[in-house]
């Protein structure tokens, strides 16, 4: 997850999602992930206090700053390069189930009142962002989400 001043995703030359200040969340779904992981991730994204408060500390969440969330599906987060030179994606969940869980995270974020934009699942996407800080945080679910 990245704190950004802006981010967008383009597919086939068309901007499919864009936000100003907020969070860019790359979401990978692994084998064994389930509903509790989606809830955990949505809670973390919505509640993560990584925006500066009036005292200059990381004390505000994305809703408190009126920000948006751009959620990008990214199975390559599960790329394992410990052996050889080409990544293995064996730990990634199969696409049909992964898409359902990815969309569940998006729905849960929207249920929390956040403005959420997305890319296109399994598409070749061009993602542009301006990382603010830079601040990049790894959020790994209780069971590896």
N, C-alpha and C positions, 0 to 999 in steps of 0.2 A: 504494500500500500504506500502511496506517495502523497504527501501534502503538495498541492499544486496551486499556482495562480491561474492556470488555465490548462485544459486538456481537450483533445478531440480525437475522434476515430473516423477514418474514411475507408469505405469499401467500394471498389470499382469506381473511384473518382467522385463518390457522393459522400458527404459528411453525414454519418449515421447517428452520431451523438457528440455533444460538446457541452462543457461546463466552464464557468469562470472559476473563481476560488473554491476550493474544496478538496476532494479526495479522488485519486485515481487508484482503483482497486483491481489488480490482476488476480483472477480467481481460477485456481486449478482444482479439479476434483479428482480424488484418488480412489482406488479400489478400497472398498470398505467404508467410505464416507456415507453418511445417512442424514436424515432430518435433524437430529441433534447437532450435527456439525454445521448445517446451514443456519440454524438458529444462533448458535455460538458465534459464527462468523458475522452474521447480520448485527448481532448485539455489539460485537467488537467494533465493527466499522462505524456504526451509529454512535457509539459511546466513547470512542477513542479521543482523549483530550490531547491533541497535538497542535492546536492553534493557540497563539499567544493571547493571554488575557491582558487587562489593563496594566498589570504589574510586570508584564514582559515574560511571564512563565507560560509553559504549555499547560493551560488550564481549561481551554474551551473545546467543545466537540464541534462537528461540522454543522449541526443544526443551530448552535449558538451563534455562529458567524454568518448564518444564512447561505451556507455553501451548498454545492451539489456534489453528487457522487457519479463518477463514470466507471462502470463495471465492465471489465473486459475478460472474456473467457480465455484461459491460456493453459492448455494441457502441457505445454513445454516446461512449466514449473516442475513437472515430475520427471524431467529428463535426467537420467542417471549416466554420468560420464566417468564413473570410477573405473570402468573397464573399456579399453579401446578408445577410439577417437570419435565415434558416432554415438549420439545419445540413444539410450534405450528408454522407451516410454511405457514399459510393462507395468509400472505402478499407477499409471493414469486409468481412470475408470472408462469403460466403454462409452462411446459417444452418446447413445440414446439416453442412458441413465444419467450420464454427466450433465447433459443439457437440462434435464428435468431438475436436477439439484442446483445447477447454476441459476436457472430461472426462479427457483424457490428463494434463493438468496436475494435476488432482485425484488421479488414480491415482498419479502419480509422487510427490506429496506424501505420500500414504498409504504408499507403498512405503518412504519414508524414516522411517516410524514416527510420523508426526505425526497428531494427532487433527484431522480435517478435516470441517467442516460446509459445506454449500452452499445456494445458493438454487435456483431452478427456471429452467432455461434458457428464454429468451424470455417469461417471465412478467412481469407487472406486480408488482414487489416493493417492499415497504416495508422499508428497511434502517435500523436504529437502531444507533448506536455512541457510545461515549464515547472520544474520541481522547485518548490519554495523552501529554501533553507540551505542545502537540500535536506529534506526529511523523508526517509524511506524506512518503513517498519514492516517486519515480517510477522504475520499473524498465522499461526499454525493451530488448527483446531485441536481439541482435546484428543482426538483420535487421528490426527494427521491431515486435516482438511487444509 
